[in-house]
Amino acid sequence: MQYTLLQWTKAICRKLIYQLSKLTPRSKKKAVFGSYKERFSDNSKYLFKHWSNTAFVRCIWVSGDLRIVNQLNENGQEAYLRWSLKGIYHALTAKYYFYNSYIGDINQWLAGGATKVNLWHGTPMKKIEFDITHGPMAAVFNPQSLSQKIIQSLHAHQQRITPDLMLSPSPLVDNLLTSAFKLNGSQLLHCGNPRTDYYRQQAQPATKNVFPIKQQAPKTPLKSLKQQLHNGQYQQVILYAPSWRDSIQGNPYQVAFDWTALSKQLQQHNQLFLLRLHPNEAVLAEQFSDLPNIMNISTLEDVYGLLDNIDLLITDYSSLFIDVMPLNIPVIFYCFDKAHYQQHCRDMYEYVNSLPEIGPQTSTFTELSSSLIPSNIEAQIRQYHHNKVVTASLEEHGSEAELNSYQKVKQLYWQPTRKDAFSALEAWMG
């Protein structure tokens, strides 16, 4: 990519501003939070909500979306626009930055001198950050020449800022994060994630399988949708949440599904299909959301508040299946473009190839639709309920009985002895 003189000038000036921001005094009693795509979502959202309730530290949400700022203010929470006077002031004077992707979730130019805690937004299966060796992002994280390294340092500023701390729930994740983000062991906090720990601690048991008979997700926050789960009824609720395809043009989901046939099958079995595309692809879901029994929830801030109402998760290379394992939700993997994805998007980490199978592996729509027959889902639910009982017994009695594939994978990602994210962070911050 060729940059103009103006772009070079802006990049150099912004880099200078970042260095100067290291000089401002920062308060340990204040933390700023933000999320990708200007959303109120993911790990930083749940850490913000928890500490806003407990008043452990002054919590300030920073966003470029006025709607989000107003919504939080109306809820009695502190939030400011990124480039408002107060947004700038708090970005310059808060000691702690908590974010889900990059410091630009808050303010990438004013973060110098702040303690940066990258909460990240998933457990890696596909290679991320500095482990990416090919595909569109390889040039950003692994430039091949000195000139390219200088270019990326200036024009991909936030991607090359190393966080001071990340959270890891298991030894496997320890290794993945230290490699991908070039961290050492002291930069890892051994604990869970806010988005999963929040509902373990605070969410009340939800009534399953109750949804309103509507095909469009309401234009309201996640809380409003969850309140509607007490009306109407479907036999089963299915969540489809695929990973982001960062090198594919057009709409891959148009050819991967026969949406009309899927809608008819869902109606026949009284099932609801929740369509949740990655934020970078959310616009692609719009053309499918008018079909009966298919609800587009791609614009919701996140899905974690809905997981207790899900009977089945369909995914591919996304790590969402890891987050639902503590809830014992059955999973189907639909990898309709595996060869293309690995060749043109990103490699998978080597450990993925040796993971035991925890759910059906499908690659065609015919295979997927067969797996969605209610009796097949019910069989998975029964098996996962057995997993839950056995896992609880193992944790309680310390049994050395042989683990099944589900339990083996769960222990790879989740260590029951590790602390919850909130208490671990509070101890770390002092």
N, C-alpha and C positions, 0 to 999 in steps of 0.2 A: 504494500500500500504506500502511495506517495503522499507525503504531508506537505501542506503549504507553509510558507514563512509565518503566517499568522498562527497556524496550529502549533508550529515549533515554539513560537514566542509564548503562547498561552501555556504550553506544557512546561516550559522552563520556569515561568513565573509561578505556576501552581506548585511546582516542586520546591521553589524557594519559600512560598507561603507555608508549606508543610514543615519545612525545617524551622522556620520562625515560630511556628505554633508550639515547638518544644520549649519555648522560653516562658510561656504563660504559666502562672501558678495554678495548680489543680487541686480540687477538694476531694478528699477521700470519702466524704459523706455524700457524694453525689455520683450517680451513674446515668449514662445516656444509652438508649436502646434504639434499634432500628431493624428493618428487614428488607429483603430483596423486593424489587418491583414496587416499592413504596407500600407494601402490604403490612397489615397488623397480623403477623402470622409466625408460626413455627416456634423454635426454642426460645427466641428472645421475647416473643409475646407472652409465653407462659412464665418465664422468669420475671418479666415486668409485672404481670398480674399478681404473682405470688408475693413479691416484695412490696408491691403497692398496698396489698392487704396487711402485711406484717409490719410495714414501715421499718424494715431492716436498714434500708438506705434510701435516700431521696431518688426516686425513679422518674426519669424524663424521657418520653418518647419523641424521636425526631423523624420527620417524614417530609416528603415533597408533596404529599396529597392533603389538601385542605380538608377534604371530607373525613379522612382518618383523624386528623388533628381535632376537628370539631366534635367528632363522635366521642373521642377519649375525654375531651374537656367536659362534655355533657355528662359523662359518667363520673365526673369528679377526679379524673386523673390528669396529670400534667403532661402536656404535649405541645410542641411548637413546630412551625414550618422550618425547614432546614436553613433557609437564607433570611429568615426574620431576624430582627436584632437579638431577641431572646434565644432563638435557635443557634445563632452564631456564638453568643456569649456562653451558653451552656456547653456547646461543643468544644470551646476553648478552655473551659474551667472545670469540667468533670474529669475525675481521675480515671473512671472506668468506662470503657466502651464494650457493650455486649451486642453482638450482631450475628447474623445467620450465614452470611457469605463472605462479604468484604467490608472494609471500613466505610466504603461508600454507602452502605446501608444507612449510615448515620451522616458522616461528612468526611470524605477521604482526604480533604486538604487541610483540615484543622485537627487531625488526630495525633499529630506529633507530640510526644511526651505523655500521652494517655496510656494506661494499661489496657491492652487490647485482648479481649476474650472472644475468640471465634467459636461460637456454639455449633456451627455448621448445620447442615440440613439433611443429613442422611449418613448411613454407614456405607462406606464405599464397597461396591461390587465392581463397577467399571472404574477404570483408572481416572484419578482426579489430580488436578494441579500439577505439581512438578513430576509426577509419575506419567503424565501424558506424553507419549512419544510420537503419535501421529494423529491426523485429523486437524480440524480448523484451529484447535486450541494449542497445538504443539508449538507453534511459532511464538506464542505468548510466554509459555513457561520454559521452553527449551530452545531458545534461539541459538543458531549454530555459529555465528560470527560475533566479533566484538562490536561491530557497528549495529547488528541486530539487537544485541544485549542493551546497548545504549538507547536504542529506539524504544524497546519494550519497557525499559526502566522509566522513561519519560511518558510514554503514551499508554502503558498498561500499569500505571503507578500502583493502584490498590491491589492488583493481583500479586504483586511482588513484595508486599509488606507482610513480614512474618508475624503471626500473632504471638502474644506473650503466654497465652494459655489456651488449651483446648480440653474438652471433656471426653473421657473414654470409659465405656462400660465393661471392657474385657481386654485380656492380653492380645487377642487378634487385632482389635481396633487400635490398641497401642501401636502395634507395628505398622499398620496402615497409615495412621495419621503422622507418625514421625517421619515416614518416608515421603508422603505426599506433600507435607508442609515444611519439610526440613527442620524438624523439631528435635530437641533432646528430651530425655526422660523427665527432666525437672519441669518441662512445659506441659505436662499432662496431669490432669486431675482425675483420679480413678473413681468414677461415679457414674450414675445414670444420666439421662437427658431430661431437661425441664419439661418437654412436651409429653413425655410418657410418665414421668414422676408426678406431674401435676394432677393427672386424672387418677392415678393410684391413690393419692392422698386425699383429694378433695371431691372427686366426682361421685355422685350417688348412683346406685344401680339403676340402669335404665330398663324400661319395658321393651322387649324385643319385638321386631316384626310389625311395628305399627307406623304407617306412613299415610299422609294425605294422598288422595287419588288426584294428583296433578302431574303434569308432564314438565312443567317449568319450575326451576328452583326459584324461590322467592327472592326479590331484590332487597334482602335484609341480611344482617350479619348472621354468623353461624349460630348464635344463640337463638335467634328467631326460628331458624330451620329446625333446630333440635326440639323446640317447643311444639312443633307440628307433628312430631313423631308419635304423639299420643292420639292422633285422629286417623280414621281409616284403617285398612289392614291389607298387607300383602303376605303371601305365604313365605317368601324369602326376599331378602334384600342383598343385592350384589353390588360391590364397588369395583369399578375398573379404573386403575390409576397407573398408567404406564410412565416410563422414563422419558426424558427429553431426548429427541433425536436431533443432534446439533449439526448434522450435515445433509439432511434430507430436504429436498425441495418439494413443494406441493403438500398435499394432505395424505400421509401414508395410511391413515385410519379409514379413508374412503375405500381403499382397495382391500384392506385387511379384514373388513367386516361386510357382511350383507345386512345392512342395518334394518331393512324392511323385514327380512326373515327373522332377524333377532327380535324385533318388536313383536311380531306375531307369536313367536315362541314364548316370550315373556308374558304376553296377555293370556295365552293358553294355560300357563302354569301359575298365573297370578303372582309374578315376580316383578320386582322393581330393580332397574339397572341404573346405578348412579355413575355418571360419566365425569371423571376428574382428570383432565389433561394437565400436564406440567404448565406452570405459569407462562413459560415462554411459548407455549403452543395453545393457550386457552382459546384463542380466536377460532381455532380449527374445529372446536366442538359445537359451534353455533349451528352448523347445518344439520346436525343430527338431533337436536334437542326438541324438535317438534313432534317426534314420533311417540306414540303411546307407550307408556311404561319405561321410557328412557328419560331420565332427568339430568340435565347438565348442571353440575355443581362446580365447574372449573373456575368460576369467579369468586367462590367462597375463599375466605382467608386461609383456611386449612380444614382438614377432615378429622382431626384428632378427637374433637368433641362428639363425633358421630360413630366412632368405631364400636362402641358397645351395642350399636343397633345393626351392625353388619353381620350377615351370615356367611359371606364369602368374599374374599379379595382376589381380583384378577390383576396381575402385574406382569412385568417382564424383567427388565434389568434394574428396576427401581428397588431401593432398599426399604420401601414402606413395609414389605413383608416382614422385615426384621422388627419393626416397631410394633406389629400386631401380634408377634409371637407370645409376649406375656399375657395377651388376652385369649390365646388359643383359637384364633380365627383361622379357618381353613383357607388355603391359598391354591390358586391355579396359575401356572406360568404360561403366558401366551406370547411366544417369541416368533412372530411371523416374519421377521427380517433379520434373524440372528447373524447370518453370514455377512450381509451388507452392513449391519450395525458395527460389527467388530472390525470390518475392513475399512470402513469410511468414517465411522464416528470415533470410537475409542476401543482399546483393548480392555478385556476383563482382567482382573487380578488372577494370578495363577491359582490361588486357593479355591476360587469359585468352581473350578473344574472338578475338584475332589469333594465338594459338598454333597452329603447324602440328600436324596430327593425327599422333600417334605410335602409334595403335592404333584398333581398331574402336570406333565410337560406337553404343551400343545404348540403346534406350528401352523395349523390351518384352521380356518373358521369352522369347518365341519367337525374337527376334533374338539374345538372349544365348545360349540353348541351342544355336542353330546355330553360334555362334562357338566353343562349347566342344567341338565335334567334334575328335577328336585330330588329324586331318590339317590342320585350320585352325590349331590351336595349333602344330603342327610347322612350318608355313609361317612363322608369326611368329617362332619360335625361330631358324629359318635366317636370316631377315632381320636379327634382332637380333645374331646371331653375326657377320654381315657388318658391322653397325654397329660392333661391338667391334673387328674387324680394321682397318676404315677409320679409326676414331677413334684407335687406337693408332698407325697410320701417320702420321696428321696431327700427333699430339703429338710423335712421334719425329723426323719429317723436316720439320715446319713447312710442309707442303704447303698451297697455296692452292686446292686442288681444291674444287669446289662441295660443300657439306654437304647431306646429305639431311635430312628433317624431324626425324628422331630426333636427329641430331647437333646440329642447330640448337637444339632445345629443351634438350638436355643442356648445351650451352654457356651458355644463358641462366641456368641454375641452378647450374652447377658450373664454376668457373674453375680449371683444372689448376695455375695458377701460385700459387694461394693456399695458405698453410701448413695443416698439420693442426692441429686444435683444441688438442691437448695442448701442442705446442711453442709455439704462438702464445700460449696462456694463461700458460705458464710464463715466457715472455719479458716479457709484460705485467705479471705479478706481481713480476718481478724475482727 
